[in-house]
């Protein structure tokens, strides 16, 4: 099927074909004004200026009039926890009263609280709850999303989460990647050595045998898992073909960045407490540093220094971190706004961080993250807006008119 979008005020396209953008490259956005976009069988076929179209048209089966809205590639969200049970607004109130994230965790809340709630749900109930959040982020323009386990913390419940993620993949047109995050916290009833043994000897082999996850993640941070724990877990995952993605430097400079680079992690995420030496490590690596501005906003904590990283020549991505405890929002447009307002990225840099670089952090920038010939036609059409900079400027305004995934309206 051939679909053409016409009367596009500005088309954000990709004529360079890079899989990620680094340093100064991130400030460039390729735009065609007064444009059209042609899609064939769910893939971008061509684009150009409206006056390049012949008077007889292009023989499309479906014509979509953008009415002078803009067209951008769909957001890619490379760090979420959207398969979870219930909510944790009680802890929200605790934070307002002054308790820290770490204090709530020590009292048995936080991740363990979510694990207790998830344990009570059937797989079907968990699937139904999670699908509400999936449709929510699709409607907000997200076309690719990574989903982590990590609220099971025992073998049966971690497998339940990953099977739900697999069902979601089969249910929606978004591109979804699955990450095994059994090392999100130490499960109840275990010492940390016992739990790491369980991860390595039982959980990871079970996940591997069922081919339930492309990636493996560890919360390598103060009070959770050490760099040595992390290395052991990642090495076990690698034997089953799971590439690393690491939580690091959220609560303290944890050593997680070095472990990530050493083990070829696709991304290292959070980085609120990253050091200059760790930025240097990332600059010359294939690991994508990923900031989570919504987490810093919701927890009232420092923001990852993405401006410093870009100025140092790094590529950076941003993600929502959608989860029930520290970021109950999957709104990537708001994350882009926060990246500009609090992390000091230019709008062009923030949009690239949420599209092509975010796709790289999911291992899928060959096919997603930008509108280029041969890539999947994931995009959204805005209402008429004055400029691309208006997207992060109007930080709560609903600007999306229509969403298309693989060339079909959703």
N, C-alpha and C positions, 0 to 999 in steps of 0.2 A: 504494500500500500504506500502511496506517495501523499505526503501531507506538506502543504506549504503555508508558512506564516508570513503575512504581508503587512505593510504599513507599520513596521517596527521603528520607533523613534531612534532607538540605539540598541544594537545587538552586541552583547559582550561575547566575542568569539576568540578563537585560538588559531593563529596562523604561524606559531613558532614550533608547536609540537613537543614542548619540553614536558617531562614527567613530574618535575617540581621546579619551583622558582626560589632562588637564593639571593640574599642580600638585596642589592639595588634592583635586581630583576623584579622583585615583588611589587615595586611601585608602578609597574607598567600594566595597564589593562588595554587590550586590543578591542577597539570599538568601531563598528560601522554604523553610521547614521543613515536614516531613511532606508532601512534594509529589509531584506526578505531572508527566510531560512527554509531550506528544503530538506525534508526527512523522507527516507525510503526504508520501509520495513524496520522501523524503529531505530534507524541509525542516521546520523547527520550525513547528508549527501553533498550539499553545497550551500553557500550563502553569498550575499553580495548586496549591492545597492538596488533599490526598486527600479531605477531607470535602466538597469541592465536586463530586466525581464523583457521578453519579446511581447509584442502586442497581442499575440495569440495565447499567451500564458505558457505554463510549463507542463501542462497535462497532469495536474495533481488530482487525486481522488477526493481529497478534503482540503478546503481552503479556510484558513483561520485568519480573521482580521484582528490584528493587535490594537487597532484604534489608537496608534501612536503611544502605546505603552512601551516599556523597555523589555527586552528578553535577556535573561541571565541564565547561566548554568545552574542547575539545582544545587542547593547546599549539600555538602558531604559532612557527616558528623562522625568522626573517628573514635569517639570515646563516650559510650553511654552504658547505663545499667537499667534499661527500661523494662526488663522482665523482673518485676518485684511484686511483693504482696502488700496491700494496705498502704498506709501513709504514716508519717512520723511528725505530725504537727505538735505533739506534746514536747518533743525535743526542740522544736522551733521556739516554743515559749521558754524552755530552759535556757536556750542561747540568749534570748532577750534579757533573761534574768542574770546573765553573766557567766554561765557555765561554758567552758571551752569544749571543742570537739573531742579532745583527749579525755577530759573529765567525764563527759557523757559516756564515752566508750568504757572507761574504767568502772563506771556504775552499772555496766551490763547493757547499756543502750547501744545506739549506733548500729553498726553492721550486724551485731549479734541479735539485736531486736528485730531487724528485718529477716534474719534467718529463722527466728522463732515463728514469725508470722507466716513466712513462706512454707514452713514445714506443715502447717495446718491445711494448706490448700491442695486440692487435686490438680493434676496436670491441666485438666480442662478449665478449671477456675482460674489458674494462673495464666493460661493462654488468653482467656476472655478479658481479664484485667489488662494484660499487656497490649492486646490489640487496640484498645482504646487509645493508648499512648502512641502506638504506631500510626494510627490514622491521624492523630493530632499533629505529629511532626510532618507527615506527608502534606497535610493541608497548609502547613507553614513553609513549604518549599524544600523540604529535605528529600533528596532522591537516593542517597546512599547512607547507610548507618551501620556502625559496628555495635554489637550488643554483647555484653559480658555476662557470664555467670558470676558467682561469688556471694550469693545470699543463701546458698545451700549449706556449705561448710560441713557436709558429710557426703559420702559417695552417692547415695540414693537421691538426695535433693539437688546436688550439683548436676547429675544426669537428667533429672526432671527439668531443670532450667534449660539445659542445652537442647533437650528434645523440644521444648516449647519454642526456642529460637529457630530450630529447624522447621517447625510447623509454620512459624511466621514467614520464613523464607518462601515457603510453598504457597502462602496465602496472599501476598501483596506484590506489586510490581517494583517496589524498591529493591535496590541491590543491598544485600545484608551480609555482613561477615560476623562470624561467631568467635568469641574469645573465651577460653577457659580461665577463670579467675578463682580457682579454689583457694589460692593463697591471698585471699582478701582480708582474712583475719584468722585467728586460731579458733577452731570450732569448740563448742562447749564440751567439757569433759575430757579434753586433751591437754597435755603439756605441749609446748611448741615443738620439741623434738619428736614427740609421738605424732603430732599432726603433720609435720614435714614428711615423716616416714609414710604416713597414710597417703599423702599426696603423691609421693614418688612411686610407691609400691603398689597402690591400688587405684586411686582416682585417675591418674594420668593414663595408665594402660587401658582402663575402661573407656575413657573418652576417646583414646586413639583407636581402639578396636571398633567403636561405633562411628568413627569419622565425624565426630560432632563439633570439632573446633578447628579453625585454621590457625589460630593464634593462642599463645599462653601468656598470662600476665601474672605479676606478683606485686603486692603492695610493699615495696622496699622502702620502709620509712621508720622513724623513731617509734618504738612501741609495737611494731608489727614484725616484719621480716628483715633480717640482716642481709648484707651483700653476699655472705657465704650461703645462707639459706636460699637466697634468690638464685645464685649460680647453680646450686644443686637442682633446684626445681626446673630452671630453664633447660639445663642439660638433659633432664629426664623427658621434658616435653619435646626437645629436638629429636629424640630417638623415634618419636611418633609423628614427625613432620610438622610440629607446631612451632611457628616462628614467634620470638618474644615481642611483647609490648609491655612496658614497665610503668607502674606508678612510682614516682620518686620525688624527693625534695619538697613534699607538701608541708610537712611538719618540721623538718630539719634537713640540713645538708646530709643526706643519708648514704652516699656512696653509690646510689642506684644508677647515676648517669654513667659512671665508669663501667659498671656491670653491663648496662645496656649496650654501650659501644663495643665492649669486648666480645659480647655474645651476638652481635649483629642484629640487635633489636630494630624492628621497623620503626617504632616510635618510643619516646620516653615522655611521659605526661605528668602534668601538674607543674613542677619546677618553680614553685613560689619562692623557694629558698636556694635557688641555684647559685653556684659560685662562679667567679670569672674563669677559674681554671676549668670548670666543667663546660662552660660555654666554648672555650677553646677546643675541648675534646669533641664537641658536637659539630663544630665548624667544618672539620675535615672528615666527617663520618657520613655513612648512609642513613643514620638514625634521625628521624624527624622529631624535633622538640615541639611538643603540643601544649599550648596553654589552655586553661579552663577558666575563662573569666567569670562565668556564672558562679563557680564555687567560691571565688574570692569575694564576689558581690554578696552572696547569701551568707557566708560565714564571717564576713567583715574581717578578712585577712589580707595580707599582701598579695599583689598581683604578680604573676610571672613577668620578668623583665623582657618582654618580647621586643621592645624598641632597641634595647641594648644588643639583643641577639641578632636582629636584622642588621643593625649598624656594624656588627662584627663580621657580617657576611653569611650568617646562617639562613637556612630556610626555616620557616615556622608555620605551624598549623594551629587552628583553634577548634575546639569541640565544645559541646554543651555540658557533658558530664551528667546528663539527666539521670537523677537517682532520688530516692525518697528522703535522704538525710541531709545532704549538703548542697544539692542543686535540683529542686523539683521543677525543672523547666527544660524543655527541649527546643526552645525558640532560638534558632541559629541567627536570625536577624538581630535579635537582642544581643547575642554573643558577639556579633560583628560590631554592634554599637559600643559595647563595653570594651572591646579590643581597641577601638579608636579613643574612647573617652578616658579609659583607665590605663591602658597599656601603651597609648600614644602611637598606635599604628595609623598611617594614612588610610582613608577609605579604600583606596585601591589595594593596599597591602592586606587589609583585613578581609576584603572579599577574596583575594587570592588565597589567603590562609584558610578560608572556609570552603574553598572549592578545589582547585587543583592540588594544593599542598595537603589538604585534608584527605583527598582521594589517595595521594601517595602514602599517607599514614595508615591507610587501610589496604595498601597493596593493590589498588585498582585504578591508578591514574592512567594506565594504558587505554582504558575504556570509559572512564568517567572523570568528572571534575572540570571539564571544559567542553565547549562546543567546537569541535573540529571534525572534518570529514573522516568517517570511519568510526567515530565514537558514538556511544549510545546517546539518543536524543532525550536527555533529561534536562528540562528547563522549566522556568516559570515566566509568565507574562505579567508585568505590573500594570496597575492603573497608570495613566499619564502622570509622570513626575518630572520635576525640572532638571534633574541631573542624577548621575549614579551616586554622587556624594549624598544625595537626599536619603538614600536607604539607611545608612547609620545615623544620619542627623535626626531623622524623624523616628526616634528609637522605639516608640510604641505604636506608631501609625500603621494600620494594616494596608500594605501597598500591593499585595499579590492579588491579581485578578483570576488567573487560571494556572494550573499546574499540569505539566505533561511529563510522563515517564515512559521511556522507550517510544516516544512519539504518540502516546495516547493520553487523552485528558483523564485525570483522576479526580 
